[in-house]
Amino acid sequence: MITVENERPAGAAPVVEDKASNAPVYVRNLDAVFARGLQSRVWDSAGNDYIDLLADGGALALGHNHPDVMRRVAAFLSSGQILPGLDTPTPARRALVEQLMRALPPSFAQDAGIQFCGLTASDAVEAVRRLFKAATGRHSLIAFHGACHGLRPGSLSHGGEMHFFPYPQGHRCSFGVGGYRGEDLALTYLDNALGDPRNGIAKPAAVLVEAVQADGCIAASARWLRQLREITRKHEVPLVLDEMQTGFGRTGSMFAHEDAGIVPDAILLSKALGGGFPLAALAYHKRFDKWARGRAHPAVLGGSQIALVAGAATLEHIREGNIPARAQRLGSYLQERLRTFAGSVPCFGEIRGKGLMVGIEIVGPTSSEPPEKRPLDGTLAKAIQQACLRHGLILECGGPQAAVLRFLPALTIAESEIDLAMARLGHAVLSCLAAPEQRRSVQETQA
């Protein structure tokens, strides 16, 4: 039986919060200043410890300050090599390209070119748009409901340049059927849209898809991905796999789409690529390299040397340490622990994901219906997230109605740390269910 643990005091951060804009998320949710971190643990200025199940949105594949990465970065900083490097050849760039080519699926890597686009996932998405516009002469892109491609749907769809189609789900299927039937309906819908010039949607420059949707931790089946590849090939539309959060071992394989055995035309890379430092890249088949020579898509900080060094160290450690297999094993362990706990609380809906990308739907706890049929409860999810912080656990909300608790821990997390995290999650959830006034407080804050 889980009992409610006393909440810890936290170091206050009034100056940070007072000067922050309304845009950031965590500065408004934390009453602490995080002073230091080591892999899956962080400590605030008051000495309180937290288990980090967010890992900077999955960017810290090896956690905070991993010794292998820090040694490489320290050696680089004392070497006298240049820091900003534009796109000039440097030892750091060569090392990362070599590691990346070893990490990419051989069937893709043999014909791939690499472009370092800038610092963020948004930079990589913009590079995709411009590259395939140049290569195909078309202007629009197709993505899927629930997608998180660096730029949010509202930004991506400006000017009518982005069209969204249903992404396959289980019990919350867009067509209300789920399973193979729901997958087939989604595929038929897309196939018809691409094949009928009267539908009002011009043939796109590319289709963007996540094999596992990062925001809601929804995994597409290998069957659906294979058929999507066939449809895009039939209509001569390039297929771009967004691996910005799933790439480099997070889902239990080096890249999430590998389980389907498909070869995309391009892969978007970010997050773990920079080893904890901002970096984004686009890998694509060289037949699409229609950039005009020179300044077709400049990226002043696309040659951030520290990120290149840290990224090479991270990729080498992931590959040589067989980290994807470890993520698969620990992800199964995490989901098993969550399902065991779900039997004792009424607010957990579907538990899903792949590897160490796991999500829990938070649903209304008072309905007599099965959890999968209850409405999502984003307010309760937010209350649980804030209670987790008070109990020493860092995670985030995402997905539809922001009602999915997302777990993206470092791939180096230990089983004992997962056990402790689950105990803290239990205390946080039970404290919220026992104190409805906390939910009302969240509602008032959001209002």
N, C-alpha and C positions, 0 to 999 in steps of 0.2 A: 504493500500500500504506500502511495506517495503522500507525504504530508507537506504542507505549505511551509517553505523555508522563509526565514526572516529576510526582508529586503535589505540590501547593503546601502550604506551611504555612498555618495559619489562626489568626486571633486567637481566643483562648480565651474562653469565656463561663461560667466556673464558678459565679459568683454567680447568674446567671440560671437555670442548670440546677438548682442546688442548691435554689432556692426555688420552682421550678415544680412544679405538680401533675403527675400522670401523664396528665391529659387532653390537653394540647396535643401536637401532632405534631412541629413543626419545631424547637422548642427542644431536643428530645432528639436530633435528627439533625444539628444544626449545632454545630460548635465555633467559631463565629464570631459576632461582633456586627456586624450590617449598619448601617453608619454613614451612608451616603448613597446616593442613586440618581438616575439620569437616564434616563427612558424605558426602554429594554430592558437597561440596565446597572445593577448595584449594586456597591458597594465595602464591604468589611468594615473594621474598625478597624485592621487591619494593612496596609491598602492593596491587598489582593488584589481583583481584579475578577471578577465573575460575569455571565454572560448569563442573564437571567431569562426562562425559558420558562413560567412559572407565572402571573406578573402578578396575584398575590393571587387566585388561582382564577378569573381572567378579569375581575376587578373593575376592573383598571386598563386600560381599553380603549386609552388613549393612553399607557400606561406611567407610570413614576414621574415626578412633578413636571413634567408637560408645561407648557411656557411659557405657552400660551394659558390653561390652567386656572389656573395659579398666579397669573397677572396678575389674573384675575377675582376669585380668592379674596383676594388682597392688597388689591385696591381695596375689596372688600366689608368686610374687617376694619377698614379705616381710615375707613369711611363713617359710622359711628355708628348703623347699622341694628341692630335687635334680633337677638339670636343664637337662643336657643330661641324658637320661635314658636307652639307648639301647632299648631292648624289655622287660625290667623288669616290673613287676606289680607295678603300682603307683596309688595314688588317681586320678591323672589327666587322666591316661589311662582308668581307670575304668569309670570315668565320661563321657568321650567322647564315649566309646563303648556303654554305656547305652543310651546316646542321639542318637547315630547313629542307634541303633536297633529300637528305637521308630520311627525314621524318615523313615527307609526303608520300602517298601511295606511289609505287614505282610506275604503274600504268599512267599516272598523271604527270609525275615528275619528269619523265623522259622527254616530254614536249613542252615543258612549262617555262614561262618567263616570270620574273618577279619584279614588282614595283612597290617600293616603300612609299606609301601615300602621304604620310604625315603622322600625327600623334594619336588620332582617335578613330573609333569605328566609323563615325560619320564621314571622315576623310576617305575611308576605303569605299563606302557606299557611293560617294560622289565620284570617285575614280571609276567604279563600275559603270555608272550612268554615262559618263563621258566616253569611256573606252568603247562600250558596245554601241553607243550612238555613232561613233566614228566608224566602227567596223561594219555596222549593218545599215546605216543611213536611217534608222528608226529612232523614235524619241521616247516612247513610253516604257515603263517597266511593269511587271506583274509580281506581286507578292501575295501573302496569305494572311487571313484574319488572325490576329494575335501576334503578328511578327514583331520582332525587335531588331531592326537592322541599323542600330546606331542612331539614326534619325527616327523620331516617332512618326506614326502614320500621318498625323496632321501636317508635319513638315514635308514628308515624302510626297504627299499627294497634291502639293501646291501646283497650280497651273494644269491640273488634269494629267500629270505625267505618271501617276502611279495608280494601278487598278488592283483591288484586293479580291481574292477568291477564298472559298472555304478551305480550312485546314482540317484534316481528319481528326476526330476525337471519339471518345467512347460515349458515355452517357450524356454528354452535353453537345452532341453532334448538331451541326447547323441544320441538318435535314431531319433531325429527330429520330434517327434510326440506329446510328452507331455501327460498329463492326465493319465487316467487309462491304456490306450494303452501303453504309455511309461513305466509305472510301471510294467505291465505284461511282456513286452519285457525284462526289466532288471531282473525280477525274473526268467523268462524262461532261460535266458542266464546263470545265476548263477546255476540254477537247473541242467541244462545240463552239465555244467563244473564240478559240484560235482559228477554227476552220471556216467560220461563217463571216464574210466581209460585211454582212448587213447588220451585225450585232452592235455596231457603234463603237467597238474597240479595235483600234488599229493594231496590226501585228506588232508586238513589242520588241524592243531591243534585247531584252533578256527577261528570264524568270528567276526571281530570287527566292530561296527557300532555306529554312533551317531543318535539318534532320531531327533535331530536338529543339522545340521552341523554348528559348531561354526564359522568356518572361513568365510563362505558366508551367514550364517543365513538362511539356507535352511532346511525347516521342511519336513520330510517324513510323509506321511499319515498313519493313524492308520491301514488302510487296507494293505498297503505295509509292515508295520512292522509285522502284524499278519501273513501274508503269508511268510515273511522271517523266522519267528520263526518256521513255519511248515516245510519249506524246510530244515533248519538246523537240526531239530529234525528227519526228514525222513532220512537224510544222516548221522546221529549220529555225528554231528559236534557241539561243544559247541558254544553258542552265547554269546558274551560279549558286553554289552551296555556301551559305553563311556559316562559317565555323569560328566566328569571332569569340564566342563563349564556350563552345563545345570542343574546340580544337586542342590538340596536344594532351590527350589522355583523359579528359574529364569524364567522358561517357563510357569508359571502359575499353575503348579502342583509340588509336592515335587520333582518328577523326571520326565523327559520328556517322558520316555517310558510308564509311567503309563496310559496315555490316550488310548493306544492301548490294554491294558489289558493283556499284555504278561508277562511271568516270564522268565527272562534271566538266564543263568548259572553263570554269573559273572557281576559285575558292577565296573567300574573304577571311582575312586573318587579323587578329588583334589580341587584346587581353594578355594571355600567357606568353604571346610572342615576344613581348618586351621584358619578360622576367621581372615584372613589377614596375617598370618604367614605361611611359606612354610610347606606343609604337603600333602602327597599322600597316598592312601590306595587302596587295592583291596578287594572287598567283593565277595565271591564265595560260591557255593554250596559245602558242606563238602565232597560230594562224590568224588570231584576232588582233595582233599587234599592229594596229593601223594608226597609232599616234603619229602626229606630225613631229618631225625631229625638232628637238630643242625644248620649247616652253609650252607644250600642249597641256601638260598638267603638272606644273611645278609644285614642289613641297619643300619649303625652306628648311623645315625641321625633319624632313623625311630621312635624314642621315644622322639622327641623334645617336651619337657614338656610345653613350652610356647604355642606352636601351639595346643597341646592337650587341654589346658585350654581355649584358645581363641575359638577353634573350638566347644567345648562343650557349651560355652556361646552363640555362634552364632546359633548353631542348636536349642538350647532351645528357643531362642528368635524367630527364624523363625517359629518353630512349634507352640508355645503357642500364638504368635501374629498373626497367620493365614496369614503370609507374602505371601505364594503362591497366595492366592486369590487377595491380594493387587497388586502383580506383574501382574496378569492377567488383572485387571482393568486398571492399569496405562499403561501397554503395549498397550491395545486397544486405550487408550487416545493418547499415543505417535504416534501410526500409523495413527490415525485420523488427528492429527495435521500435520503430514508429507504429507498425501494425499491432504490436503487442500492447503498446500504450493506448492505441485508438480504441481498443475494446473497453476501456474504463472511462472514456470521456465522450460526450455526445456531440461535440462540435467538429470532429474530424470527418471530412468527406474522403474523396479519392486521394490515395497516396500513390505517386507516380514518378517517373523519371528513368534515367539510365545512369549507371555509374554513380559518381558523386555530383550529379545534378538532379536533385530530388525536390519535389513539391508536395505540399499538403493543402487540399482545399479546406477552407474554414467555412462551415455551414451553420445555419441557425440551429441552436441546440435544443429548442423547445418543441419542434415538430415531431409528430408520431411517424412520419414517413421515413423510409430508409435514407441514410446519409446522402446517397447519390442522387436522390430526388429532391432534397431540400434546397432552398435558395441559398446562394452564396452570401456570406456576411462579412463584407469588407471592414465594417466598423469593429467587429470582434477581432478580426485578424490584426488590425492596427493596435488594438488594446493588448493583444497577446505579444506582438512585437515589442511594444514599449515595456511590458512586464518582463519580457526576456532580458532586456537591457538592464532592468533593475535587479535581475537575478544573475547577471554575469554571462549573458549569452547574446551574441550579435548575429542577427539574420535579417532578412528583409521580406517585404510583401510585394507581390506582383500578380500578373495574370488578370483575368476578367474581374472587374470590380475591386482590384487590388486585394483579392481574398485568398491568395495562395501564399503560404509561407514557403519561402525558397531557401534551400540548403545548398550552398556552393563552397564547401570547406576546402582548405588546402588538400591536395592529393597526398600529402605526407601525414595527414592526421592519424593519430593512433586510435586503436579500439577503445582504450581506456578513456581517451578524451571524448569519443562519441558517447560512451556510457555516462560520463559526467555531464555532457551536454544534454542528454536525454533526461537526466534527473532534474537539471535546471529548467528545461522546457516543461517538465511535469509540474514543477512548482509554479511556474509562470501561468500555465493554462488554468490550473486549479484556482489560483488567486483571482483570475479574471472571472471564472464561472461563479466563484463565491462572492464576488463583489461587483454587481451590475453597475454600481455608481462609477466604476472606472470606465465602463463603456460610454456612459453618459458624458463623462469628462472628455473623452476622445471626440464624441459627436460635437460637443460645444466648441472644442478646439478647431475642428475641421470647418465648422460653420463660420 
